Amino acid sequence: MGRKTGRGVLFLLPWIFLCSWLWGIQNYSLDEALKVQKLLRQIQSQQNLKEKGKQQKALVSESELNSYVAYRIEVEKEEILRELRFKLFEHNRIEGKMSLDLKNLDISNLFKRQIDLFFRAKLRVKEGKGKLKIQKLFLHQKPIQPAVLDMIASAVSQKEDVEYKSLEDWYNLPYEIEDMETQKGKLIIYY
């Protein structure tokens, strides 16, 4: 069986591409989640109809984004990602929390079964590709190097047979999204 390419809808962090199939349960608004899902389907369907050179934009609130992520985590019903929440700021700054269950990974002997990672990062987008430059990363409340997250993402990719390179790599944005930017509490998608 060939390697799958991680092309999840969640494109803000490299490990989201990697983990878009993972599960967890958290409170969210189903209406907000379905609104984002509908928007992404519209963007995808409009790609063939779009006039060359004419860029459109869509706005997703922080609450809608978090609801959509929580909805996808719940619906996909996999085994590692329990929670992923974002706080969006001006100038493409993002903070967030990721809760992981590592019991079924080969690295589970290095960590507790369940861990919480907190991060601060800068979203970078260029020519239809995106990545997050991790500025600070904490395991519970202890600062750690981003290489630890890279190790976890690599272990997940091996278990799930998903292509993964590194946190430093650029990843194609899904649905032919051209650009994104964050403002306080908002994500702006250009397509």
GIDA-V897609 format. One record per residue. N is the residue number from 1. RES is the residue in one small letter. BURIAL is 1 if it has 16 or more other ideal C-beta (glycine too) atoms within 10 Angstrom, else 0. Layout:
# GIDA-V897609
n = {N:N}
res = {RES:RES}
burial = {BURIAL:BURIAL}
This chain:
# GIDA-V897609
n = {1:2:3:4:5:6:7:8:9:10:11:12:13:14:15:16:17:18:19:20:21:22:23:24:25:26:27:28:29:30:31:32:33:34:35:36:37:38:39:40:41:42:43:44:45:46:47:48:49:50:51:52:53:54:55:56:57:58:59:60:61:62:63:64:65:66:67:68:69:70:71:72:73:74:75:76:77:78:79:80:81:82:83:84:85:86:87:88:89:90:91:92:93:94:95:96:97:98:99:100:101:102:103:104:105:106:107:108:109:110:111:112:113:114:115:116:117:118:119:120:121:122:123:124:125:126:127:128:129:130:131:132:133:134:135:136:137:138:139:140:141:142:143:144:145:146:147:148:149:150:151:152:153:154:155:156:157:158:159:160:161:162:163:164:165:166:167:168:169:170:171:172:173:174:175:176:177:178:179:180:181:182:183:184:185:186:187:188:189:190:191}
res = {m:g:r:k:t:g:r:g:v:l:f:l:l:p:w:i:f:l:c:s:w:l:w:g:i:q:n:y:s:l:d:e:a:l:k:v:q:k:l:l:r:q:i:q:s:q:q:n:l:k:e:k:g:k:q:q:k:a:l:v:s:e:s:e:l:n:s:y:v:a:y:r:i:e:v:e:k:e:e:i:l:r:e:l:r:f:k:l:f:e:h:n:r:i:e:g:k:m:s:l:d:l:k:n:l:d:i:s:n:l:f:k:r:q:i:d:l:f:f:r:a:k:l:r:v:k:e:g:k:g:k:l:k:i:q:k:l:f:l:h:q:k:p:i:q:p:a:v:l:d:m:i:a:s:a:v:s:q:k:e:d:v:e:y:k:s:l:e:d:w:y:n:l:p:y:e:i:e:d:m:e:t:q:k:g:k:l:i:i:y:y}
burial = {0:0:0:0:0:1:0:1:1:1:1:1:1:1:1:1:1:1:1:1:1:1:1:1:0:1:0:1:0:0:0:1:1:0:1:1:1:0:1:1:0:0:1:0:0:0:0:0:0:0:0:0:0:0:0:0:0:1:0:1:0:1:0:1:1:1:1:1:1:1:1:1:1:0:0:0:0:0:1:1:1:1:1:1:1:1:0:1:1:0:0:1:0:1:0:1:0:1:1:1:1:1:0:0:1:0:0:0:0:0:1:0:0:0:1:0:1:1:1:1:1:0:1:0:1:0:0:0:0:1:1:1:0:1:0:0:1:0:0:0:0:0:0:0:0:1:0:1:1:1:0:1:1:1:1:1:1:0:0:1:0:1:0:1:0:0:1:0:0:0:1:0:1:1:1:0:1:0:1:1:1:1:0:0:0:1:1:0:1:0:1}
